[in-house]
Amino acid sequence: MKATEELILPLVEKIPAFSQSVSRVLTMTSDMNCSPRELVEVVSLDPVLTLKILKLVNSAYFGLAQKVTSIHHALVYLGLNTLKNITLSLAMIGALPRKNKAGFDADALWLHSLGTGVTARLLAKGRLKLGDEAEDYFVAGLLHDVGKLIFARYMPEQFKEALLAAGEGEVSLCEAEKRAIGADHAEVGAMLAAKWQLSDELAAALGRHHVPEQGEPLPMLDAIFAANQAVKVLNCGLSGDSIPRELPEGVATRLGVNLEGLVDSMPNLAEELDKARILITI
């Protein structure tokens, strides 16, 4: 484990720094006693971030009946946690360049990740009967494969080797990454979650999204695993590892649905995905 951390930490540190305002938002919202007024002041002082947030909040993605014209109004309508998640999502999508020497299609990956996030949120609202917490599930889905982009950017030759090995179908991409790099993209995701002071459940969802049956069962982890597979079945974007896996018995039991039933239960997924595409175009 120590050797893996020594490999991954330098990669995590290479990620371009978020703007001062984004970093401040993440720090403030990690505190349960965060002052909404102070948060509004921090975001409002960053005109670029403010414009992006308002554009997203007023899109079909949220479908609000009334136009939101200020960060204060956005906070009132959406709540502190959702505003934090929006900020993190926009910052992360903008932080990593689309082009890389591994020849990995970052736009296709973001589309796959967007689909996973949308599906996980639908699961959270529909089958897990969650309210505002469902937005955390969206963020977990959006970020579950971010480690691949980091490998593609900072270890392109090794990652390209892993992609070729996984493309031959003999091993999963995670296994191919471990052989070529010494760690997999899920481990990178978990360390990023820790760096950003995200919840333990979200960090676990990123770190164990290929092995939900290992360790303590977690609703978010079940949802991300299931959403990831469903999106692969629906050919939404490309993840570099396109073969879907059936849901493990425990995951299917806890969610009350198998993979086929999950895909069949989401006829409106394409419409929901279209609404969410604005996230990767702002």
N, C-alpha and C positions, 0 to 999 in steps of 0.2 A: 504493500500500500504506500509506503513512504517513497519508493522509487517512482510509483505512478504520480504522486503529488509533485515530486521534483521535476517530472516531465511536463505536467500540465500547468503548474503555477506560472512558469515563464510565458506560456501561450496566453493565459488569461490576462496577464499583465500587459501584453502587447495590444490588447484591444484599445482602439482610440478612446480617449477619455470623453465622457459625456460632458456637455456644457455645465458650467457652474450651477445654473438654475436647475437642470435635471438632477444633478448630484444632490443638490440641496433638497429637492422634492423627495428623493428616495430616502435620504437621511431623516427628514422630518416625518414622513409617513411610516417609518419603522418604529416610531415612538407612539405608543397608545394615547399619550396625552398631547398629541400634535394639535396645535391651534389652527382651525380652518382659516381664520383671518390671516395668519402669518403665511399659510400656504398660498392663499390667493395673492398676497403681495409678492411672493417670490416668483410665481408663474407670470403674473402680470408685468413684471419688470423685464421679461424676455419676450419681445414682440414676435419673434419667429415661432417659438413654442406656443405662444398664445394663439397665433393665427392657425397653426396646425390643429391644435386642440379644438378650437371653435369650428373649423372646417369639418372635422370628424364628428363632433357632437351634433352638428346640424345636418349630417348626412342621413341617408336612408338606413344606415347601419343602426342608429339609435331610434329613428322614427319618432322623434319627439313632436308633439302637437304644436309646440310654440317655439319660435326661433330663439336660440340662446345667443346673447350678444356680449357676454362678459364671462370671465373665469368664475366670478362669484356666482352667477346664475348656473354655470356648468356644475359647480360644486353642489348647489342646492338641488338640482335635478338628478345628478348622478351619484353623489356621495363621495366621501374621501377616498375610499378604496378604489372605486372605479376610476377616479381622476388619476390616482397614482398609477394604475395599470395602463391607462391610456398613455401617460407620459413615458413609462418604461417601454411600451411597445413601439411608440414612435421613435424613441431614442435608439433602441436596439436596431431597428430596421435601417435607420440612417447611419449607424456607426460603422457597419461593415460594407466595404465596396462590393459591387456586383461582380466585377471581373476578377479572375484569379488564374494562376498559372497551372492549376490542376485541370482546367477545362470543365469545371463543375458549373452547372447551370443554376446560379443563385436565384434567379427569378422563378424558375420552376420549383425550387425548394421552398421559397417563401409562399408560393401558391399552395403547395402541399401542406405547409405548416399552418397557413391560414385556414385551410379546410379542416385540419385537425382541431384547431382552436374553435372554429364555429361548431363542429360536431360535438366536441367536448362540452361546450356551453349548452347545446341543445340537450345533451344527456343530463347535465347538471340540473337544468330547469325541469325537464320532463320526467326522467326516471328517478332522480335523486331529490326532486322537489325543493331545490335551493332557490334563494332569491338573489340578493346582491353578490353572494359568494360565487355565483356562476361565472362572473367576470374573471375571477382568479383561474377558473378552469380554461377560459379562453386564452389567457396569458400563458398558462402552462403548455397548452397545445401549440401556440404560436412560437414558443421558445424551445420546444422539446428537441429540435434538431439543430439548434444554433451551433453546437460543437462541430458539426460538419463544415460550416462556413469558416470556422476558425482553423480547422485543419487545412481546408482548401486555400486559405489565405497565407498561413504561416508554415505549413508543412506540405506544400503542393505535390512534390514528387512522391512522398510516402502515401499521401491520400489518394493520389491517382492510381498507385499500385493496389491499394485496398479496393477502390472502385472496380478495377479490372477483375480482381479476384472474386468479388461479390457478384459481378456481372456474369461470371461463368456459372453461377448457381450452386457451387459446391459448398460455400460457406456464407454465413450472414455477413452483412457489412460490419457489424460490431466485431465479429471474430476476425474479419480481414483487417480491420483497423488495429486490433490488438497485435496481430502478427506483424503488420508493417510499421506501426508507430509505437506500440507498447501500451496504448490506452485507447478507449473508445469515446465516441462523441457524447455518450450519455454521462460519462464521468466529467467531461468538460462542462456540460450543462449544470451538473450539481455544484461544481465549484464556482461557476458564475453566479448561481443563485445565492450561494453563501457570501460571495463578494458583495452582491447587491443587497444583502440583508433581507432576502425574501423569506417567506414562511418555510418552516421545516417540511410541511406537506408538499409545497411547490418544489422545493429542492429534491425531495424524494421522487416526485413525479418525473422530473427531468432525469435524475440519476438512474431510475429503475424502470423507465418506460418500455424497455424490451423484456424485462423479467419481473412482471408484477407478482408472480407467485413466490418470489424470494423475499423473505422478510414480512413485516407486519402489513396486513391488507389495509389499503387506504382508498377511500372513494375517489379522490382525484387521480390517483395512479390507475385505478381500474378504468376510469373514463378516458384518460389519455391513451392508454394501451388500445382500448376498443375503438376510439376515434381514429387513431393512427391506422389501424387495420381497415376500417370502413372506407377511409379516404383512398387507400391503395386499391380497394375493390372498385371504387368509382373512378379510378384513373385521374385523380385531381392533382395536377402537378407531378413532380418527380422527386423522390427522396434519395435515389441512389441504391435503394434496396426495395424493389417494387413488389415482392411476393408477399401477399397478405397471409397472416397466421390466424387460425381459428382461435377464438377466445378460450383461455384455460377454463376448466370447469368452475373453479372458484370465482373467477371474474364474471363468467356468464350467470352464475347463480346470484351473485350479489347485485348485478345489474338487471337481472330478470330477463335476459335476452341473449341469444347467440349471435354470431356475426351476420348470418343471412337475415335474421329477424331485425337486427339493428339497421342494416342497409335498407331493408324494405320499409322500415318505420319512418324514414326520413325523406319523403317525396319532395319536401320543400328545401332540401339542402342546397341545391343549385341556386335558388333564389336568395337564400341567406348568404351564400358565398359571394354572390354578385354585390350584395349590400356591403360586405366587409372588404371588398377589394380596394376600397379607398385607402385603407391602412398602408398598403404597399405602393401607393401612387402619390401620396401627399408629399 
